[in-house]
Amino acid sequence: MKAVGIEAMNVFAGTAFLDVRKLAEHRRLDTSRFENLLMKEKTVALPYEDPITFAVNAAKPIVDALSPEARDRIEMVITCTESAFDFGKSMSTYCHSLLGLNRNCRLFEIKNACYSGAAGIQMAVNFVLSQASPGAKALVIATDISRFMVEEGGDALTADWSFAEPSNGSGAVAMLISDQPHIFQVDVGANGYYGYEVMDTCRPTVDGDAGDSDLSLLSYLDCCENAFLEYKKRVPDADFADTFTYLAYHCPFGGMIKGAHRNMMRKMARAKPQEIEEDFQRRVTPGMSHCQRVANIMGATTALAIASTIDHGDFETPQRIGAFSYGSGCCSEFFSGVVRKEGQQRLRAMQIKEHLDRRTELTMEEYDQLLVGSNAVKFGTRNVVLDSDFIARARTAMDKPVMFLKQIKEFHREYEWVG
């Protein structure tokens, strides 16, 4: 079987963040059990940041590192998101143009809540495996943002955001999928997928979320178990406790992952509490590290967990990562791949941690101002020029040029590079 997987990978998680404990205290939420949530920071999208700026800023270092010949072999660009700002036009068209890619290219978008990124990976993997265009590459960009905003006549501090506000982040993960899987070599055919209709969480209005958090947790647990059981049918020798050196779970917030892992270890390995805790610390926490600093970025979160695992794990010898993706509504998948030392070195060269460290921390006053300012770019905005002076220090915090939204003119979005 031909080798396939992630050739290159990068994360961009914006220019500004909040300390989520400070936010919870500011909102007067019950913080007595906050430590159990295992959350630290969340990326906040500023008004001049959108899913395109996150996507292009994540993908550009990957594209720039390619030779002109290799760049022209990108024959598919897939954006994976639930944050699109147009019901018809795919964001992949903007990404394709802004990255200067070959016009002989398929451009399209996938929406399936938080499962979209995994769906994009699998579609790209199968495109490469098909050999319909030998040597072709696919650029998969999972990009999502959360915009909390004050509606006219609304009350910023009593909006029904509850714990969704601290746990919802913004960011993008770009992945080049090819037959040169330097970062993550996919185990071909080792997939377990499981899905059904459930109304756990959704976006029934263009700028708002709704859902049942308890139902979502139960659906996540159900899908995690059954997706792995389907994986095991295809890989009969797979053992949940021993086959995977690391596990990268879709991570809405860390506490949910801890509960899911406890459930899996009890059912699949009949493990005792102390054994489960030690296993969680060893195999799962490497994949949570970046997620704890960005929060839930929906379609990009499983890919972020894979990146975090590679960044923080030990790959002196090749190791297998098991990955689980869950998207509300719902669809889920358990898949796996092998990572080598070369992959870790290549990913670490992208300096994801350093990027997260350079983000600007917002004050609560600035954040509350942002809730009003984000109205400028709500869904369906036809014309607006963004205020580049709003939290201007965030625009120059990075050590390289960053793309921002400049204006929307007759619905068309125009961008600029700053820095």
ABEGO torsion letter per residue (X at the ends): XBBBEBABBBBBAEABBBBAAAAAAAAGBBAAAAAAAGBABBBBBBAABBAAAAAAAAAAAAAAABBAAAAAABABBBBBBAABABAABBAAAAAAAAAGBBABBBBBBBBBEAAAAAAAAAAAAAAAAAGABBGBBBBBBBBBBBBBBBBBGBBAAABBAEAAAAABBBEBBBBBBBABBAABBBBBGBBBBBBBBBBABBBABAABBBEBAAAAAAAAAAAAAAAAAAAAAABAABBAAAABABBBBBBABAAAAAAAAAAAAAAAAGBBAAAAAAAAAAAAAAAAAAAAAAEBAEAAAAAAAAAAAAAABBAABBBBBBBBBBBBOBBBBBBBBBBBAAAAAAAAAAGAAAAAAABBBBBAAAAAAAAAAAAAABBGBABBBBBAABGAAAAAABABBBBBBABBBGGBBBBBBBX
